Amino acid sequence: MAERSFHKEVQQLTIEQGETFRGEGILAITKALLENGVGYVAGYQGSPISHLMDVLADAQEILAELGVHFEASASEATAAATLAASVHYPIRGAVTFKSTVGTNVASDALANLASGGVTGGALIIVGEDYGEGSSIMQERSHAFAMKSSIWLLDPRPDLPSIVKAVGDGFKLSEASNSPVMLQVRIRSCHLLGEFTAGQNKRPETTVKDALENPQRDYNRIVLPPSSFLHEQEKVSKRLPAAVDYIRENKLNEFFGPAESRVGIVCQGGMYNAVIRALQRLGLANVCGDSDIALYVLNVTYPLVDDEFLEFANSRASVLVVEEGHPEYIEQALRAMLHKNGSATRLSGKGTFPVAGELTGQVMLDSLRQYLLENAPDLMPPQARSPNAPQPEVDAALAQALPARPPGFCIGCPERPIFAATKMVESELGPHHIASDIGCHLFSINAPFDIGATTMGYGLGPASASAFNDNAANRRSISFLGDGGFWHNGLTSSIGNAVFNNNDGVIIIVDNYYSAATGGQDILSSRASNQSKSTNHTIKEAVQGMGVQWVRQIDRTYDVGKVQATLREALTTEQTGPKVIIASSECMLNRQRRLKPLVAESLSEGKRVARTRFGVDEDICTGDHACIRLSGCPSLSVKTLDDPLRDDPVASIDNNCVGCGNCGEVADAAVLCPSFYQADVISNPGWLERTASQLRARLITALQNRRDKRRLVFDETALDL
Amino acid sequence: MRQPLTSDLNLNTAAIPNASHTSTDTSAAILKIAIHAVGGQGGGVLANWISDLATSGGYAVQMTSVAGVAQRTGATIYYIEMAQQTDRAPVFALTPSPGDVDILIAAELMEAGRAVVRGFVTPDRTTLIASSHRILAVDEKTQPGDGRADSPLVYKKVKQASHKVVCFDMEAIASRAGSMISASLFGALARSGDLPFATELFEQVIRNSGRGVDASIDAFRGALNYDEGVTLVRFDNPPGLDGGSAKSLVQPVGPARLLDQWQRLTAQIKTMPEPVHHVVTVALQKVVDYQDIAYGQQYLENLQQFVDLETGEDNYELLKTAAKYLANAMCYDDIVRVADLKTRASRNRRLRREQEAGADQIVHVTEYFHPGAQEVCGTLPAGIGRRIEGSPRMYKLLDKLVNKGRRLRTDSASGFLALWIASSLKPIRRKLLRHQVEEKHVQKLIHVSLAAAERSVPLAIEILKCQRLVKGYSDTHARGHSKYQMIIDSLDTIEQQANAVACLSHLRETAVKDESGELLEVEIKALAER
């Protein structure tokens, strides 16, 4: 069960033709797939398209009614390979994943798919994770499209354009027998907007039809000699067909006056940012009517030579707006101008920064600079010389602000694992620690500061492979999440460690979900999932792989146990990989699962226990060692109204979910006795109530006895 | 419509003309709203409400958000653009640009500061709607001592940086209403009057959203009608030696005999200079509460040595500092104190209040203890304790016996009794090993600081403040004490420095921040070699 539910939103997928659809980009894309008669959809979650997978999962009934097959793939490679269904059969298929990391994983299948080509439309929807909000390295998907002859759509970032691009993509794919990649940027995925809905269509050929009528075409199979033919076919047949289709169907767009000395060529995805800069310069109105000619590339690969040359040749200069590095589009356009002996000057990188996101400010500054150099007369005087002082950053303010990196959630079961690791390191000394992709990567931030590298999803232990020397008297530690384990880790990390007799310690962080991407189910999820097979244990898989030393910890909050297990793994005589599986449910998902159940029990008057932790403020001395082993958002500090105190004391707010980490850490690290656990019981039974009253009576009697013999300074009386 | 709803808003509108857009900027017809929040605060709910509001108000709207890891407790941004509906769709931007934001909503004070630094708040046009409360970042919390950012400074700066400000503690308003901060921020947005929609429409949007409506409306109205004149923005600042007034107001309750003795003790305070009465009263309370009247008397006698000091200048600061740190040194953290505090009726009350436990609810309380041999030895009669400490074999054996985590249910008879018995050692505390050690420490502190005061009162004050380093339990206490000792042992070297007072103060601050004490050692060594 995913973190965010779209059960309500997916009802919009069934609205009638002509009605207005209102929703997020991911939902609009799903609707567009249905309107275009898609036959199957697959993918692997990851920001920014995680929610696209969640929408599809929540829309399974609607998909099934239309005869559309949906699959949550094991990895992006699986997703890409799924498109093989469109090789011989006229079925439209779509897959989705985040890019470039997902595209990297998928590239083997994508290259093979693109070599043989497709019969049915094959659409790869990539969430381009670039710029602010991105969680991965900064690269472009563009290179994959170019190297594999996959056509790349980068539509204008509004819902009607994105929805149209889905249809265009299928048709372009079919017209050119090539897969098509549809690129949606971070914000387009979570863009709330509207478009006019079309009619949902059943696929003309379903996967069932194909299964029952198998076909094969030897020429489409990637093996010499066919593969040599494919290499020729890509440029002799498919590329021209694609270019023709793009030109004839006007997939790229022209805006602004036909006659203008300067022009702007931009990626579709950059259109709104360009228009905003022009609006601010007084060169476009609110609706985007521009005084400068624009050539908008809704298809960024392949480029249409004559279209561009026609646009460029009539102008003295053009500016290319291209986000990311290297500047593939700019290079191609320069080559076109050069080959044609054109006199048109071209600006691009240089006017724009070479790398990085084209933010609003970068766009404004770069466009202004370009226009000042090439067409100052077109600019209103105020835009030409704004005469406004450059805004200054207040250094004192900037200095005062604390950084706020992402970290573990309240009650996260991964926190105690890293607390234990930190404690073991303080006993046995620092170790080389390899990290992986997933929530557990937050260990690299304060307060844990654990982990040296992250090499890819499921590759944590693989990235410690070289650190395998029997003569060394210290072992490496590597982390791997359950998501990464099933994605790639089982073979690339565990299998490799077994095969190579790696002596290191591997900690598999099992939180029952693919948590970082939004809590999707995976093979080892404990939930029963109607459409998926779950409850396959990691332990059995690891043992099946041949690992001899395996320890399963079923409650990660037992810091002492995690600590002891890790210590044992690091010091045992046994050779070969030592695998610790540390399992506890993701707290975010657990809370989401339990909250309605608790509310229901309470409303029915049933007994409910709610656990939270607290700090006795007069026992806490304000050392904050507990926080240095926790970092929990609900464990904070507060100032006491006491002139005798210097330091703020620890304090737990009411968002505490009672995971127990602070108490366990205080115990295991022998910190202090300030933490207490409070289980508040609602609707207790009569037996429990009576016992409690008896106990309270005894305690009160003892307290009164003592209070009669001493002075009581009771501050709590003041607070009331 | 862009008029404040109430006239008494605490607005920073003076002198800055609203010359927001250059006349060339056609996007001025678009209203641009950015929301800066901390992951998990419900920024998305607020963004959706604003979008729904725009739609119901006949505006074209676009909202974008950044998903991904930032949602996990990191800083997040939502962005909304709206323009009056026409027959053609406007072209909206997907991200806010510096200098181009009309309304900036910050769900936390430092996020407001971050928005200012990023240029999303500018004095020519931006209305800043910010909650003044703090969600501490990890780096602020992990520091030993007080590592919190300077809230008053940031508050002042963000007010200066904006055209108009609506800033108060909206988290408190939401929390009182049992709702989320998104609701009170929405109320503050209505309050600003910067959106062309009636208050009723705001409320309608909340109602239509369906969940927790009543609480949300309460929080919404709480912020809408908040009286800034009555409740000033407050920050969590240390009260200072003359502050913490509530503490000095506590009147003890108890048998007449003890109350009488207490009166006699407090009468002694009256003989001291008036400016120190407050802190000495609070300190005396602490000492008597910690042990008994006799211990209070001993405290006053210790302090009297500072009162009697002939320094030829007024030494209130020295007296106040001595009053504070002598009390702290005398009230050391031991098993008896922990057991005493955890078995009090007042603790019960505070715990139930903190846990929001109703009268018909039962609270189970589990304490997390992990005593070590050293603490147990300290709680033994001095002679026995010393013998065990002196014999490695016996010490090891004792450690093996006691050194493990213990969970005690103090709402149960057996658990409570265990602590009760430990706290019953209080009358004989003076005979225990730990007391003898600490008593020596107190006398040394008095001796060293009094001697220093003869030479320099400011130096004596700095020495007393070093007591701040000595606190906590087990290893924490040992580390703190060793840092304290390191500084005291190098007093000769420090006094040879040109600015001994500043040098000592610097060393102490270093020691506070330096958990292991390694840096302190390096600095002291460097000082000696200078």
Interface residues (C-beta under 8 A of the other chain):
Chain A: R22 S47 P48 S50 H51 D129 E132 G133 S134 S135 P157 D158 R185 I186 R187 S188 C189 H190 L191 L192 G193 Y271 N272 A273 I275 R276 Q279 R280 L281 G282 A284 N285 V286 C287 G288 T359 G360 Q361 L364 P380 Q382 A383 P386 A388 P391 V393 D394 A396 L397 A398 A400 L401 P402 A403 R404 P405 P406 G407 F408 C409 I410 C439 F442 N445 A446 P447 A516 G560 A609 R612 G614 D616 D618 I619 T621 G622 D623 H624 A625 I627 R628 G631 P633 L635 S636 V637 K638 T639 L640 D641 D642 P643 L644 R645 D646 D647 P648 N654 G663 E664 A666 D667 A668 V670 L671 C672 P673 F675 Y676 Q677 A678 D679 V680 I681 S682 P684 E688 R689 S692 R695 A696 L698 I699 T700 L702 Q703 N704 D707 K708 R709 R710 L711 V712 F713 D714 E715 T716 A717 L718 D719
Chain B: T22 S23 T24 D25 T26 S27 A29 I30 V38 G39 G40 N48 S51 T55 V61 Q62 M63 T64 S65 V66 A67 G68 V69 A70 Q71 R72 T73 G74 A75 I77 A83 T86 R88 A89 P90 V91 F92 A93 L94 T95 P96 S97 P98 G99 D100 M110 E111 G113 R114 V116 V117 G119 T122 I135 L136 A137 V138 D139 E140 K141 T142 Q143 P144 G145 D146 R148 A149 D150 L153 V154 K157 V158 A161 D236 N237 P238 P239 G240 L241 D242 G243 G244 A246 K247 L249 V250 P252 V253 G254 P255 L258 L259 W262 H278 V279 V282 A283 Q285 K286 V288 D289 D292 I293 K324 A327 N328 D333 R337 V338 L341 K342 T343 R344 A345 S346 R347 N348 R349 R350 L351 R353 E354 Q355 E356 A357 D360 Q361 I362 V363 H364 V365 T366 E367 Y368 F369 H370 G372 G405 T410 D411 S412 A413 F416 W420 R468 K471 G472 Y473 S474 D475 T476 G480 V512 E515
